[in-house]
Amino acid sequence: MEKEWFTISVYSENNVGLLNRISGIFLKRHINIESLNVSKSEIEGVSKFTIVVYTTEKWTRNIVGQIEKQIEVIKAFFHTDEETIYQESVLFKIASNLLFDERQIQNIIKDNNSQIVTVARDFFVIAKSGRRNEINEMYDQLKPFGIMQFVRTGRISVSKEEMQITALLNEFYQDK
């Protein structure tokens, strides 16, 4: 089987130690977590983990099965990039003199549909949301000018197909 990008979505109760156990599942299999985001979900009291890995479908299927064995996990899914709508966000901190002295910087900001979120005496900050490759391209364009700081979020995603997770969880919680 060929390696590809997978987004794993895990719906769980919000309990201490779950992240450690989930990361241990990847560690045991020597699979790197490329991106991780944890937030509240569309269901009250339920958290959603969004985990991105680059591996085979077989390994992804095995990992999802192991994750679902955790007591706090309600349901886990995996999708390919083609089956999801996803974004990452990034902040670039750049020396402020470049904003005025290097016309190319303004073109990079405009061409990448990014925005300046703050300007200070010594620096300015650019925000960009998009796919990983778009962010990487912008990083490569800004790197020659000097990036003072760079930070990116983990992937956030929704599936293109209807998930029925809300109905599943409502049913689950009504039974309790």
C-alpha positions as CSV (number, residue, x, y, z in Angstrom):
1,M,0.0,0.0,0.0
2,E,1.1,3.5,-0.8
3,K,1.5,6.2,1.9
4,E,-0.9,9.2,1.7
5,W,-2.3,12.0,3.9
6,F,-5.1,11.0,6.3
7,T,-7.1,13.2,8.6
8,I,-8.3,11.3,11.7
9,S,-11.3,12.8,13.6
10,V,-11.8,11.6,17.2
11,Y,-14.9,12.6,19.2
12,S,-14.5,12.1,22.9
13,E,-15.3,13.1,26.4
14,N,-13.0,15.7,27.7
15,N,-10.8,13.8,30.2
16,V,-7.3,14.3,31.5
17,G,-4.8,11.8,30.0
18,L,-6.6,10.9,26.8
19,L,-4.2,12.9,24.6
20,N,-1.3,11.1,26.1
21,R,-2.8,7.7,25.5
22,I,-3.7,8.6,21.9
23,S,-0.2,9.8,21.1
24,G,1.1,6.6,22.6
25,I,-0.9,4.6,20.0
26,F,1.1,6.5,17.3
27,L,4.4,6.2,19.1
28,K,4.1,2.4,19.4
29,R,3.7,2.2,15.6
30,H,6.4,4.7,14.8
31,I,4.0,6.9,13.0
32,N,4.5,10.7,13.3
33,I,1.6,13.0,14.0
34,E,2.1,15.7,11.4
35,S,-0.6,18.0,12.8
36,L,-2.8,18.0,15.9
37,N,-5.8,20.2,16.9
38,V,-8.2,19.7,19.8
39,S,-11.3,21.8,20.2
40,K,-14.9,21.6,21.3
41,S,-17.1,20.0,18.7
42,E,-20.6,20.8,17.5
43,I,-22.0,18.7,20.4
44,E,-22.0,20.1,23.9
45,G,-19.5,18.5,26.2
46,V,-17.7,16.6,23.4
47,S,-14.2,17.3,22.2
48,K,-12.9,16.8,18.7
49,F,-9.3,15.8,18.0
50,T,-8.1,16.4,14.4
51,I,-5.0,14.4,13.7
52,V,-3.1,14.4,10.4
53,V,-0.8,11.5,9.5
54,Y,1.2,10.4,6.4
55,T,0.9,6.6,6.3
56,T,-0.9,3.8,4.6
57,E,-4.7,3.2,4.8
58,K,-4.0,-0.1,6.6
59,W,-2.1,1.6,9.4
60,T,-4.6,4.4,9.6
61,R,-7.5,1.9,9.9
62,N,-5.6,0.0,12.6
63,I,-4.8,3.3,14.5
64,V,-8.5,4.4,14.4
65,G,-9.5,0.9,15.8
66,Q,-7.0,1.3,18.7
67,I,-8.2,4.9,19.4
68,E,-11.8,3.7,19.6
69,K,-10.9,1.2,22.3
70,Q,-10.1,4.1,24.7
71,I,-13.0,4.4,27.2
72,E,-13.5,8.2,26.7
73,V,-13.6,7.9,22.9
74,I,-17.1,8.0,21.4
75,K,-16.3,7.6,17.8
76,A,-13.3,8.0,15.4
77,F,-13.2,8.4,11.7
78,F,-10.5,8.8,9.0
79,H,-10.6,10.6,5.6
80,T,-8.3,11.3,2.8
81,D,-7.5,14.9,1.8
82,E,-10.0,14.6,-1.1
83,E,-12.8,13.7,1.3
84,T,-12.3,16.8,3.5
85,I,-12.4,20.5,3.5
86,Y,-9.4,21.7,5.6
87,Q,-7.4,24.8,6.5
88,E,-4.4,25.7,8.6
89,S,-3.6,29.2,9.8
90,V,-0.2,30.9,10.2
91,L,1.3,34.0,11.6
92,F,4.5,35.6,10.2
93,K,6.4,38.2,12.2
94,I,8.6,40.4,9.9
95,A,10.8,43.4,10.5
96,S,8.6,46.5,9.9
97,N,11.1,48.4,7.8
98,L,10.6,45.7,5.1
99,L,6.9,46.6,4.7
100,F,7.9,50.1,3.5
101,D,11.3,49.4,1.9
102,E,10.6,46.2,0.0
103,R,7.7,46.5,-2.5
104,Q,7.8,42.8,-3.1
105,I,6.6,42.2,0.5
106,Q,3.3,44.0,-0.2
107,N,2.9,42.0,-3.4
108,I,3.5,38.7,-1.5
109,I,0.8,39.7,1.1
110,K,-1.7,40.6,-1.7
111,D,-0.9,37.6,-3.9
112,N,-1.3,35.2,-1.1
113,N,-4.7,36.6,0.1
114,S,-3.2,37.3,3.5
115,Q,-3.6,40.2,5.8
116,I,-1.6,42.4,8.1
117,V,-3.0,42.0,11.6
118,T,-0.7,44.4,13.5
119,V,2.1,46.9,12.8
120,A,4.5,48.0,15.5
121,R,7.7,50.1,15.4
122,D,10.0,47.1,15.0
123,F,7.8,44.4,13.4
124,F,4.5,43.6,11.6
125,V,2.5,40.4,11.7
126,I,0.9,38.8,8.6
127,A,-1.9,36.2,9.0
128,K,-2.8,33.6,6.4
129,S,-5.2,30.7,6.3
130,G,-5.1,28.0,3.6
131,R,-3.8,24.6,2.7
132,R,-0.4,23.5,3.8
133,N,1.1,23.9,0.4
134,E,-0.2,27.5,0.1
135,I,1.4,28.3,3.5
136,N,4.6,26.6,2.5
137,E,4.8,28.7,-0.7
138,M,4.3,31.9,1.2
139,Y,6.9,30.9,3.7
140,D,9.4,30.3,0.9
141,Q,8.6,33.7,-0.6
142,L,9.1,35.5,2.7
143,K,12.2,33.6,3.9
144,P,14.7,35.6,1.8
145,F,13.5,38.8,3.5
146,G,14.0,37.3,7.0
147,I,11.2,35.9,9.2
148,M,11.5,36.9,12.8
149,Q,8.9,34.4,14.1
150,F,6.7,31.8,12.4
151,V,3.8,29.8,13.9
152,R,1.2,27.6,12.3
153,T,-1.9,25.9,13.7
154,G,-2.8,22.3,13.3
155,R,-5.2,21.3,10.6
156,I,-8.9,22.0,11.1
157,S,-11.3,20.1,8.9
158,V,-14.8,19.0,8.1
159,S,-15.8,16.0,6.0
160,K,-17.5,16.6,2.6
161,E,-19.9,13.7,3.3
162,E,-22.6,14.0,6.0
163,M,-21.2,12.5,9.2
164,Q,-24.3,11.8,11.2
165,I,-22.1,12.2,14.3
166,T,-24.6,14.6,16.0
167,A,-27.4,12.1,15.6
168,L,-25.2,9.3,16.9
169,L,-24.0,11.3,19.9
170,N,-27.5,12.6,20.8
171,E,-28.7,9.0,20.8
172,F,-25.7,7.9,22.9
173,Y,-26.3,10.6,25.5
174,Q,-30.1,10.0,25.6
175,D,-29.4,6.4,26.5
176,K,-27.4,7.4,29.6
